[in-house]
Amino acid sequence: MPLPPKLVILDRDGVINQDSDAYIKSLEEWIAYPQAIEAIAYLTQHGWTVAIATNQSGIARGYFDTATLDAMHEELRHQVSRAGGEIAHIAYCPHGPDDGCDCRKPLPGLLQQVQQALGLSTLEGSWMVGDSLRDLQAGQAAGCHAALVRTGKGVRTEQKGQGLENVRIFDDLASFSRWLIIDDA
């Protein structure tokens, strides 16, 4: 297996698109942050591979089905492509919190799915970017560096101050992307 590429794994809701405590249940409710779409394009244009790892328990709860989720992800891919970027893989957990799966963050299963889908020997040195502690914990469990964005639930996560040792904090995905590209240069 090849060494890991320059890889950034993103949480979806609250990082790429607006989040809702009532869940994003339809394509109409899925509203991307324009700066996030541009940030994904910026990363891919600078040689970074971008993947997504997202908990989607709304499926288990009966709020939406996989066809609806697929439509949201197709729109996401379309917007990123139109901006000049690419998403290499989208992994999602359809399970509820009590289903006993191994993929629901904070467990690292979704990130391991990304690793397998991309044919990587390790995720060490990659980045996990999220707006919640469970995103960061999943990334760290998989050997990734962790970055918190203040969009979505990020401000609340930052204010709690738990589990943020060795975590870089950014206003949004665009500021993380700019920092990463400049730091990588």
Order of alpha helices (4+ residues) and beta strands (2+ residues): beta-alpha-beta-alpha-beta-alpha-beta-alpha-beta-alpha-beta-alpha
